[in-house]
C-alpha cells in the first residue's frame, strides 16, 4: 500500500497527461500562457500505462483520474484509457477537463472504458466566461457537457471557482442550471496555485460565502458525514433531493486528515500533496530500466514522507513552484 506516517492510505491516483491548455483562466495562468514542458520530458503513453499498472496491481490504487493541463489535448488519451480499462483489477476512471473537446471525444472515451467526467465551468455568462478564460468558448463547453451526459459519462460533475467582482454572485444561478440539466455541481475555493502567485486569502470567495448565497434560493440539508468518506467535497441535498451540491473548501476547511491521493505529473514526478514543494522522480527510474518492484519501492518511499497537512494555515507557507496546470488537478 501507499501509506504515510500518519496512517493515511492513498487509493486515488491523479495522472496529469499534459501541462498544455487551450484556455487561459485568470486564476491559473497569464494571458500569454506558460513555457510548456518539452516533448522528450513528457512520459510516453507506454510509460504512463506502465506506471498506472504498477500503481493498481502492486500499490493498491483503486481510482485513476486523468488531468492536465487539458487532458483532451493528449493525442493518445483514448488508447491510454482503453489499456487501463483492461488492467486487473480494473480501476475506476474519470477525467477532469475544460470540456471544449468533449463533443468530439465523449463517445469514444466511454467506449474505451472511461466512467465519468468533471468539467470546469465557472460562469454561464458569455461575457464573463470570455473575461475569465480569455477565450470565447462557452458554447463549446456546454455542447461538451451535453455530449458527455448523452454518452453515459455520468454523473457529470461541474467544478466552479468563484472570483470576486466577476462571478461571485452566480452561485444560485449555477446550481439552478446544474439541477435542471442533471449535473452535479461542486464549488471549489480558489487555491494558491496560480502561475502568477497573485492569490491572497482576503481576495477569495470562501465556502461560507458560497453557502450563504445558495441559502437565499435553496433549502440545503447536510449530507451525513459517514457518506463523505475521503471525498474532498462537503455535500448538501438540494430542496429535499435527489440532487446534491458540493463545496470543496481546501483553504478554509482543509480535509488533509482524510486525504487518499497520490499525484503523477506529465513529466513523471510523484507529488504526495497538491501543495508539496518536493517531488520524486519516477521517469528516471523508468528510463534506466528499473524493474517494477524498484519503481514501487520508490513510490512507497515518496508517500511515506507525506506531511500532516498542506500548510496553508502556516504563516511561513510558500506556494509550490509549479502552477496547477503543471501539477494536475
Residue pairs with C-beta under 8 A, 6 or more apart in sequence:
1 9
1 10
1 59
1 60
1 300
2 9
2 10
2 11
2 59
2 60
2 61
2 262
2 299
2 300
2 303
3 9
3 10
3 300
3 303
3 304
4 10
4 272
4 303
4 304
4 305
4 306
5 304
5 305
5 306
6 257
6 306
6 308
8 257
8 258
8 259
8 260
8 306
9 60
9 260
10 59
10 60
10 61
10 259
10 260
10 261
10 262
10 272
10 303
11 60
11 61
11 62
11 63
11 260
12 61
12 62
12 63
12 65
12 230
12 260
12 261
12 262
13 52
13 55
13 61
13 63
13 64
13 65
13 91
13 261
13 262
13 263
13 264
14 65
14 67
14 261
14 262
14 263
14 264
14 328
14 329
15 48
15 51
15 52
15 64
15 65
15 66
15 67
15 264
15 328
16 67
16 68
16 69
16 71
16 263
16 264
16 265
16 266
16 326
16 327
16 328
17 48
17 66
17 67
17 68
17 69
17 71
17 74
17 77
17 80
17 266
18 37
18 42
18 68
18 69
18 70
18 71
18 73
18 74
18 266
19 34
19 36
19 37
19 68
19 69
19 266
19 325
19 326
20 36
20 68
20 69
20 70
20 73
21 28
21 29
21 33
21 68
21 69
21 70
21 73
21 98
21 325
22 70
22 73
22 98
22 100
22 135
22 137
23 70
23 98
23 100
23 133
23 134
23 135
23 137
24 30
24 31
24 33
24 133
24 134
24 135
25 120
25 122
25 132
25 133
25 134
26 131
26 132
26 133
26 134
26 163
27 132
27 161
27 163
27 190
27 194
27 199
28 193
28 194
28 195
28 323
28 324
28 325
29 194
29 195
29 196
29 323
29 325
30 195
30 196
31 134
34 195
34 323
34 325
34 326
37 266
37 267
37 326
41 267
41 283
42 266
42 267
43 51
43 266
43 267
43 268
43 283
43 286
45 76
45 79
45 80
47 268
47 283
47 286
48 80
48 264
49 80
49 83
49 84
50 286
50 292
51 264
51 268
51 282
51 286
51 295
52 61
52 64
52 84
52 87
52 91
53 87
53 292
54 292
54 295
54 296
54 299
55 61
55 64
55 262
55 299
56 62
56 64
56 84
56 87
56 89
56 91
57 87
57 88
57 89
58 292
58 293
58 296
59 296
59 299
59 300
61 91
61 262
62 89
62 91
62 92
63 91
63 92
63 93
63 94
64 84
64 91
64 92
64 93
64 94
65 93
65 94
65 95
65 96
65 118
65 329
66 77
66 80
66 81
66 93
66 94
66 95
66 96
67 95
67 96
67 328
67 329
68 74
68 96
68 97
68 266
68 325
68 328
68 329
69 266
69 325
69 326
69 328
70 97
70 98
70 100
70 101
71 77
71 95
71 96
71 97
72 95
72 97
72 98
72 100
72 101
72 102
72 105
73 101
74 80
77 105
77 109
78 105
78 108
78 109
78 112
79 112
81 93
81 109
81 112
81 113
81 114
82 112
82 113
84 91
84 93
84 113
85 93
85 112
85 113
85 114
86 113
90 113
92 115
93 113
93 114
93 115
94 114
94 115
94 116
94 117
94 118
95 109
95 114
95 116
95 117
95 118
95 153
96 117
96 118
96 119
96 120
96 159
96 329
97 117
97 118
97 119
97 120
97 144
98 119
98 120
98 133
98 141
99 117
99 119
99 120
99 121
99 140
99 141
99 142
99 144
99 145
99 148
100 137
100 140
100 141
100 144
101 144
102 117
102 119
102 143
102 144
102 145
102 147
102 148
103 140
103 143
103 144
103 146
103 147
106 117
106 144
106 147
106 148
106 150
106 151
106 153
107 147
107 151
109 117
109 151
109 153
110 151
110 152
110 153
114 153
115 153
116 153
116 154
116 155
116 156
116 157
117 148
117 153
117 156
117 157
118 157
118 158
118 159
118 186
118 329
119 141
119 144
119 145
119 148
119 156
119 157
119 158
119 159
120 158
120 159
120 160
120 161
121 141
121 145
121 158
121 159
121 160
121 174
122 128
122 129
122 132
122 160
122 161
122 162
122 163
122 167
123 129
123 132
123 138
123 160
123 166
123 167
123 170
123 174
124 138
124 170
124 173
124 174
124 177
125 167
125 170
126 136
126 138
126 139
128 166
128 167
128 170
129 136
129 137
129 138
129 141
130 136
130 138
131 166
132 163
132 166
132 167
145 156
145 158
145 181
145 183
146 181
148 154
148 156
149 156
149 181
149 182
149 183
155 183
155 184
156 182
156 183
156 184
157 183
157 184
157 185
157 186
158 174
158 178
158 183
158 184
158 185
158 186
159 186
159 188
160 170
160 171
160 174
160 185
160 186
160 187
160 188
161 187
161 188
161 189
161 190
162 168
162 170
162 171
162 187
162 190
162 205
162 209
162 210
163 190
163 205
164 203
164 204
164 205
168 205
168 209
169 213
171 187
171 210
171 213
171 214
172 213
172 214
172 216
172 217
172 218
174 185
175 185
175 214
175 217
175 218
175 238
175 245
176 217
178 184
178 185
178 243
178 245
179 238
179 243
182 243
184 243
184 244
184 245
184 246
185 245
185 246
186 233
186 245
186 246
186 247
186 248
187 207
187 210
187 245
187 246
187 247
187 248
188 247
188 248
188 250
189 204
189 205
189 206
189 207
189 247
189 248
189 249
189 250
189 251
189 252
190 199
190 204
190 205
190 251
191 199
191 250
191 251
191 274
191 324
192 199
192 275
192 312
192 317
192 319
193 199
193 274
193 275
193 319
193 320
193 323
193 324
193 327
194 323
194 324
195 323
195 325
197 319
199 319
201 251
204 251
206 249
206 251
206 252
207 234
207 247
207 249
207 252
207 253
208 252
210 247
211 220
211 236
211 247
214 220
214 236
214 245
218 238
218 239
218 245
219 238
219 239
219 240
220 236
220 237
220 238
220 245
221 236
221 237
221 240
222 234
222 235
222 236
222 237
223 234
223 235
223 236
223 237
223 244
227 235
228 234
228 235
229 258
230 255
230 258
230 259
230 260
232 248
232 250
232 255
233 246
233 247
233 248
234 246
234 247
234 248
234 249
234 253
235 244
235 245
235 246
235 247
236 244
236 245
236 246
236 247
237 243
237 244
238 244
238 245
249 255
250 274
250 310
250 312
251 312
254 309
254 310
254 312
254 313
256 273
256 308
256 309
256 310
257 308
257 309
259 273
261 274
262 270
262 271
262 272
262 299
262 302
262 303
263 270
263 271
263 272
263 274
263 327
263 328
264 270
264 271
264 282
264 328
265 271
265 279
265 322
265 326
265 327
265 328
266 326
266 328
267 283
268 281
268 282
268 283
268 284
268 286
269 279
269 280
269 281
269 282
269 283
270 279
270 280
270 281
270 282
270 298
270 299
270 302
270 303
271 279
271 327
272 280
272 302
272 303
272 305
272 306
272 307
273 306
273 307
273 310
274 310
274 320
274 327
275 310
275 311
275 312
275 317
275 319
275 320
276 307
276 320
277 318
277 320
277 321
278 305
280 298
280 299
280 301
280 302
282 295
282 298
282 299
285 294
285 295
285 298
286 295
290 298
311 317
320 327
